[in-house]
Amino acid sequence: MSYASTASLQQAVFVQLTTDAGVTALVGNDIYDALPEGPVPNLYLSIGPEVVRDRSDKTGSGAQHDFAVTVVSDAAGFSSAKRVAAAVSDALTGGGLSLSRGVLVSLNFLRARARRVGSGREIEIWFRARVDEDAA
């Protein structure tokens, strides 16, 4: 196992979210792994955190990546954040992610947590990806 495919997976997730019509219709280009300086958008996505575990076996090296995409909204209710969360889930679990390093074996919804944060709302959506690091 190595941590080598993590940047490739993050890039593939970012590309998938920024090119998915359902996601961009709701948040536009407001998808970050670090917030830009200046005013914060009213509704945006944040990529991360991540936990990676070794899943190597006798056939080769691999890793299990549990990562979060968080919907952040300054709205008083959860409705708009839940629409975005559903679009994110559809975009990522629909397949088709191509990694520049390693091969994505599976990508599944793991869990979500919706909560009030100050006067806004936040939905943290966790996904589990299995990456085969030896495959071409």
MARVO-531701 format. One line per field, with one value per residue: residue in three letters; chain; x, y, z of N, C-alpha, C in turn. Coordinates in steps of 0.02 Angstrom, whole numbers, plus 32768, in hexadecimal, padded with zeros to 4 digits. Example, Ala and Ser with C-alpha at 12.3 -4.5 7.8 and 13.67 -1.06 7.14 Angstrom:
BEGIN
aa: c(ALA|SER)
ch: c(A|A)
n_east: c(8294|8282)
n_north: c(7EE4|7F90)
n_up: c(8186|8162)
ca_east: c(8267|82AC)
ca_north: c(7F1F|7FCB)
ca_up: c(8186|8165)
c_east: c(8294|8285)
c_north: c(7F5B|8002)
c_up: c(8186|818A)
# end
This chain:
BEGIN
aa: c(MET|SER|TYR|ALA|SER|THR|ALA|SER|LEU|GLN|GLN|ALA|VAL|PHE|VAL|GLN|LEU|THR|THR|ASP|ALA|GLY|VAL|THR|ALA|LEU|VAL|GLY|ASN|ASP|ILE|TYR|ASP|ALA|LEU|PRO|GLU|GLY|PRO|VAL|PRO|ASN|LEU|TYR|LEU|SER|ILE|GLY|PRO|GLU|VAL|VAL|ARG|ASP|ARG|SER|ASP|LYS|THR|GLY|SER|GLY|ALA|GLN|HIS|ASP|PHE|ALA|VAL|THR|VAL|VAL|SER|ASP|ALA|ALA|GLY|PHE|SER|SER|ALA|LYS|ARG|VAL|ALA|ALA|ALA|VAL|SER|ASP|ALA|LEU|THR|GLY|GLY|GLY|LEU|SER|LEU|SER|ARG|GLY|VAL|LEU|VAL|SER|LEU|ASN|PHE|LEU|ARG|ALA|ARG|ALA|ARG|ARG|VAL|GLY|SER|GLY|ARG|GLU|ILE|GLU|ILE|TRP|PHE|ARG|ALA|ARG|VAL|ASP|GLU|ASP|ALA|ALA)
ch: c(A|A|A|A|A|A|A|A|A|A|A|A|A|A|A|A|A|A|A|A|A|A|A|A|A|A|A|A|A|A|A|A|A|A|A|A|A|A|A|A|A|A|A|A|A|A|A|A|A|A|A|A|A|A|A|A|A|A|A|A|A|A|A|A|A|A|A|A|A|A|A|A|A|A|A|A|A|A|A|A|A|A|A|A|A|A|A|A|A|A|A|A|A|A|A|A|A|A|A|A|A|A|A|A|A|A|A|A|A|A|A|A|A|A|A|A|A|A|A|A|A|A|A|A|A|A|A|A|A|A|A|A|A|A|A|A)
n_east: c(802B|8014|8011|8006|7FA3|7F46|7F43|7F22|7EA3|7E5C|7E65|7E1B|7D9D|7D83|7D80|7D13|7CAA|7CAD|7C8B|7C11|7B6D|7AFA|7B2F|7B77|7B0F|7AD6|7B3B|7B94|7C38|7C69|7CC0|7D32|7DD4|7E16|7DDE|7DC5|7E16|7DC3|7D13|7CA6|7C4E|7B98|7B6A|7BC2|7C3C|7CAE|7D41|7D83|7D9C|7E0C|7E25|7E97|7EB4|7F16|7EFA|7F36|7F56|7F7B|7F7B|7FA7|7FD1|7F67|7EEA|7E74|7E0E|7DBE|7D5E|7D24|7CA7|7C6D|7BD9|7BB8|7B50|7B01|7A7E|79E0|799C|79A3|7985|79BC|7A43|7A36|7A09|7A7B|7AD4|7A9A|7AAF|7B3B|7B54|7B16|7B68|7BE7|7BD8|7BAC|7C09|7C94|7D08|7DAD|7E51|7EF2|7F58|7F5D|7ECB|7E1F|7DBF|7D47|7CC5|7C66|7BD6|7BE5|7BBE|7B5E|7B53|7AEB|7AE2|7AC6|7B25|7B5B|7AFB|7AE0|7AE0|7B25|7B59|7BAB|7BED|7C1F|7C88|7CC1|7D4D|7D9E|7E3D|7EA5|7F4B|7FAD|7F7D|7F74)
n_north: c(7FC5|806F|8121|815B|8168|81C3|824E|8247|820D|8273|82D9|82A0|8298|8320|834D|8302|8339|83C1|83BB|8381|8395|839A|83B8|8431|8483|84A2|84D2|8517|8549|853D|84E0|8498|846F|84BA|854F|85E3|8685|8712|873D|86BA|8641|8630|85AF|851D|849D|8436|83DA|8350|831C|828A|81DB|815A|80AF|801A|7FA3|7F3C|7E9F|7DF4|7E04|7E82|7F31|7F9F|8016|8055|80DD|8149|81D4|827D|82E9|8386|83E0|8487|8502|85A1|85AA|85A9|8531|847F|845A|848A|8464|83DA|83B9|83D6|837A|8301|830B|8309|8288|823B|825E|822E|81A6|8172|813C|8135|817F|81A9|8185|81D0|818B|80E8|807D|8095|802C|8022|8092|80CF|810D|8130|816A|81F0|8290|8307|83AA|8438|84CA|854E|85D1|8592|8501|845B|83D2|8341|82CE|822C|81C3|8125|80ED|8073|8053|800C|8001|7FCA|7FAC|7FCF)
n_up: c(8000|7FDF|7FEF|7F79|7F13|7F3E|7F1D|7E96|7E9E|7EE2|7E83|7E1A|7E56|7E6A|7DE3|7DB4|7E02|7DDC|7D58|7D4F|7D20|7D74|7DF3|7DDC|7DB5|7E2B|7E84|7E37|7E11|7E8F|7EDE|7F47|7F8F|7FE3|8027|7FC6|7FD7|801E|8010|8044|7FE6|7FE0|7FD5|7FC6|7F98|7FF0|7FE4|8039|80E4|80E0|80F6|80EB|80CB|80C8|804C|800C|7FBB|7F8E|7F06|7EEA|7F0E|7F68|7F9D|8013|800F|8074|8065|8076|8035|804E|805F|806F|80AF|80C1|80DA|8134|813D|8114|8092|8011|8021|802C|7FAC|7F62|7F9D|7F75|7EEA|7EE6|7F18|7EB4|7E47|7E6B|7E89|7E16|7DC2|7D4C|7D6C|7D48|7D6F|7D7B|7DB2|7DE4|7DF0|7DFC|7E57|7E9B|7ED0|7F4C|7FA5|8050|80CF|811A|8169|81A7|81E6|8252|8247|8297|8259|81E4|8177|8168|810B|8114|80AA|809B|803E|7FFD|7FAE|7F4E|7F1A|7EA4|7EA0|7E4F|7DD2|7D24)
ca_east: c(8000|8034|7FE3|8016|7F6A|7F16|7F3C|7EFF|7E5C|7E40|7E5E|7DE3|7D5F|7D7A|7D6C|7CCF|7C7A|7CAC|7C70|7BCE|7B3A|7ACF|7B53|7B87|7AD1|7AC5|7B70|7BC1|7C7E|7C7C|7CD7|7D74|7DF4|7E27|7DB5|7DEA|7E15|7D8B|7CD1|7C96|7C0E|7B5F|7B61|7BFE|7C54|7CF3|7D5A|7DAF|7DD9|7E15|7E48|7EAD|7ECB|7F33|7ECF|7F5E|7F4D|7FAE|7F7A|7FC8|7FC8|7F28|7ED9|7E2E|7E0B|7D7F|7D66|7CE7|7C96|7C40|7BAE|7BB2|7B1C|7AEE|7A34|79C4|7984|79CD|796C|79EC|7A7E|7A25|7A08|7AC1|7AF0|7A81|7AD1|7B7F|7B51|7B09|7BA2|7C21|7BCA|7B96|7C40|7CB5|7D43|7DEB|7E89|7F32|7F84|7F34|7E8A|7DE8|7D9B|7D02|7CB9|7C23|7BC0|7BF2|7B91|7B58|7B3E|7AD0|7AE0|7AC6|7B66|7B4B|7AB9|7ADB|7AD9|7B5E|7B4E|7BEA|7BDD|7C5B|7C8B|7CF8|7D69|7DD2|7E6B|7ED9|7F84|7FDA|7F5D|7F86)
ca_north: c(8000|80B1|815A|8179|8175|81F0|828C|8234|8204|82B4|82FD|8281|82AD|8367|8352|82E8|8368|8400|83B0|8363|83C9|839E|83DA|8476|84A9|84B6|84F7|8538|8536|8543|849E|84A8|844A|84F1|8589|861D|86C0|873F|8727|8673|8638|861C|8567|8503|845B|8431|8395|833C|82F7|8248|81A8|8126|8071|7FE9|7F6C|7F12|7E57|7DCF|7E18|7EC2|7F67|7FC3|803F|8069|8124|8165|821C|82A4|8326|83A9|8416|84BD|8531|85D1|85AA|8597|84EC|844D|8448|8495|843C|8394|83B2|83D3|833A|82CC|8312|82F2|823F|8221|826A|8205|815E|815E|811E|815C|81A5|818F|819D|81D5|8159|80B4|8070|8096|7FED|8030|80D1|80C8|8136|810F|8186|8239|82B0|834A|83CC|8480|84E7|8595|85DE|856F|84B8|8438|838A|831F|8290|8202|8191|80F5|80DA|803F|8061|7FDB|802B|7FA8|7FA5|8003)
ca_up: c(8000|7FE4|7FED|7F39|7EE7|7F5D|7EF6|7E59|7EAF|7EF0|7E43|7DF5|7E78|7E59|7D9C|7DAF|7E1F|7DB7|7D15|7D54|7D16|7DAE|7E29|7DCB|7DB3|7E70|7EA7|7E07|7E17|7ED6|7EF6|7F5F|7FC5|8010|8014|7FAC|8002|8010|8026|803C|7FC3|800A|7FCF|7FA4|7FA9|8007|7FDE|8070|80F1|80C4|811E|80BC|80EA|809B|8035|7FE0|7FC3|7F69|7EC0|7EE1|7F3D|7F63|7FD7|801D|801E|808C|805F|807E|8011|807B|8046|80A1|809B|80F4|80DD|8174|813B|80F3|8050|7FDA|802E|801D|7F62|7F4C|7FB5|7F48|7EAA|7EF0|7F1E|7E70|7E1B|7E7D|7E8A|7DD3|7D9D|7D18|7D80|7D2E|7D97|7D59|7DD1|7E01|7DD1|7E2B|7E56|7EB0|7EF3|7F68|7FDD|8090|8102|8118|81A8|819E|8226|8255|8259|829F|823D|81A4|8175|814B|8100|8106|8087|8098|8009|8003|7F6E|7F4E|7EE3|7E95|7E8E|7E21|7D91|7CF2)
c_east: c(802C|7FFD|7FE6|7FDA|7F3A|7F0D|7F15|7EB4|7E3B|7E34|7E23|7DA0|7D50|7D61|7D24|7C9B|7C75|7C91|7C2A|7B99|7B0C|7AEF|7B5E|7B48|7ABF|7AFA|7B9F|7C07|7C96|7C89|7D20|7D92|7E12|7E00|7DE0|7DE9|7DDB|7D49|7CC5|7C53|7BD7|7B54|7B9E|7C0D|7C9D|7D08|7D8C|7D87|7DD8|7E39|7E57|7EC8|7EE6|7EFF|7EF3|7F4D|7F81|7FAF|7F9B|7FB7|7F85|7F1B|7E8E|7E2F|7DC5|7D88|7D22|7CE3|7C60|7C1B|7BA8|7B82|7B0F|7AA2|7A1C|79AD|79B4|79BB|799F|7A2B|7A71|7A20|7A4F|7AE1|7AD9|7AA4|7B19|7B81|7B45|7B46|7BDC|7C14|7BB1|7BCC|7C61|7CF0|7D82|7E25|7EC8|7F65|7F58|7EF2|7E55|7DC0|7D52|7D00|7C70|7C16|7BCA|7BC2|7B8D|7B42|7B29|7ACB|7ADD|7B0C|7B5B|7B04|7AAE|7AD4|7B16|7B4A|7B91|7BD9|7C1E|7C53|7CC6|7D0D|7D9E|7DFC|7E9E|7F15|7FB2|7FBE|7F72|7F48)
c_north: c(803D|80E6|817B|818C|81A9|8232|8280|822C|8247|82DC|82E2|8295|82F5|8370|833A|831A|83A8|83F8|8391|839A|83D1|83C4|8423|84A1|84C4|84E0|851C|851D|8537|84FF|84A5|8470|847B|852E|85C1|8657|86EC|8722|86DD|866E|8622|85D1|854D|84BD|845F|83E8|8388|833D|82B1|821B|8170|80EA|8042|7FB3|7F41|7EC8|7E35|7DE2|7E5C|7EF4|7F89|7FEA|804D|80B2|8135|81B1|823E|82DC|8347|83E0|8449|84F1|8562|85D6|8593|854E|84BF|8440|8450|846B|83F2|8389|83AD|8390|8301|82CF|82F9|82A5|821F|8226|823B|81BB|8145|8140|814E|8186|8182|81AF|819F|81A4|8127|80AE|8070|8055|7FF7|8074|80D0|80FB|810F|8127|81D1|8251|82F7|836A|8417|8497|8532|85A1|85B9|8524|8499|83EE|836C|82DA|8268|81CD|8162|80E1|80A3|8049|8029|8002|800B|7FA3|7FDE|8023)
c_up: c(8000|7FE1|7FA9|7F0E|7F03|7F36|7EB5|7E66|7EBD|7EB0|7E1B|7E14|7E67|7E11|7D94|7DC9|7DF6|7D70|7D15|7D51|7D53|7DE8|7E18|7DC4|7DF8|7E92|7E78|7E0D|7E60|7EF5|7F07|7F89|7FF7|7FF9|7FF8|7FDF|7FEE|8029|8016|8017|7FF2|800B|7FA9|7FBC|7FBF|8004|8016|80B0|80D2|80F6|80ED|80E2|80B4|808B|8002|7FEE|7F97|7F1F|7EB4|7F17|7F32|7FA2|7FD8|8034|8036|808C|8063|804B|803B|8056|807D|8086|80D3|80FB|8122|8176|8115|80AA|8018|7FE4|801D|7FD2|7F48|7F61|7F89|7F05|7EAF|7EF3|7EDA|7E43|7E2B|7E7B|7E46|7DA8|7D6D|7D2E|7D66|7D54|7D6D|7D76|7DF6|7DDC|7E08|7E23|7E69|7ED2|7F0A|7F9E|801D|80C6|80F8|815C|8198|81E3|821D|8269|825B|8285|81FA|81AD|8154|8145|80EB|80E9|8080|8063|8017|7FBD|7F79|7F10|7EDF|7E7C|7E5A|7DDA|7D63|7CD6)
# end
